[in-house]
Amino acid sequence: MSDSPARSRAKMGVHYSSETPEWYTPPKIIERAVLVMGAIDLDPCSNEGDPAIPAAQHFTQAEDGLRQLWGGRVYMNPPYGREIGDWVEHLCKQYELGEVDEAIALVPARTDTKWFRRFRAYPRCFVWGRLRFSGHETGAPFPSMVVYLGRYWRKFLAAFSDIGDVYAVVGTQ
């Protein structure tokens, strides 16, 4: 007799569930983001304490990045819970309004969601395999993608094509 799905999830532990919305960016993604954008001006979803993203400005959960002004070059690794759609929408709007010059977002590759389709017009890298997020000993329980909002999509392609396949909708670049 096989285990129930709930029992199987319990055996696998927190690293194979969505019990935490926080997944800290692996260094190989940070390095590539800096390579593409030159520097990071804002991390709107920073962790408390010592932030891993080398940004000039950080917003923590207490500062509520969704209520702050964004600008310059943004790196966003949003909370992966139900609120992820709000973060994606805010980033896209700020870029489309010209407040954000360029941005890179690390998100789960959830192709069945409305927020995923909001990134449709932008180049994205579907990371091969499962990322090992900082603070986790095993790979993520979900596939990941990196999205680029900006004019320098060729730099994005050069920086990320060695860790995944980069796609853009035909006619958008």
Steps between C-alpha positions, in 0.01 A plus 500: 500500500642841404515806722242773465619826336483678838711232667753509213533878532548469875780249447675729251505796739491874451744507208245318286199705595375854487508547875733797459460778241868597537762359268830688514675567171795275410828689434514384136177691429617814683829502308322474166249773592787737580673404176187590299405822678844619615373553855181464703335815632209336680408169660131555589459156664803488727536273797540633852855521628792466261367525142669278242412723205765771441245777448535867588157487667303217664139478610417236760162354583462760777549779244251341256669541163163507323426835669837657416623687193713287269759621254822424318621142461290257701568143605188325631469158661148537643333290768372188323166489680163628384627858488746431217251633244495839672880521480509398134228750408676780690834430333348491152304821556801685640708393199228585249453844659874565466565514876717186483778512237552126488431204724567134557254281689555148632170316530367145491410388147128462562370513146141440612467829688370841401809674634724281279316630192569858617866433413406381149654800320838463669793264437531222753741225585355168608772371732610142436445270795403624842676801651663451836389811683725647767414353838364175354699179474298353215371632171171689492180295468402709195659616174626858484521774242680830478323785317661811353325832454724735306660604172812288523348158443811381316703552819233299685528221241880495530494497882230237555510263200755273669256415785178461303310559181417863426173575323313805374164516326557550128449864406564644847873573465 
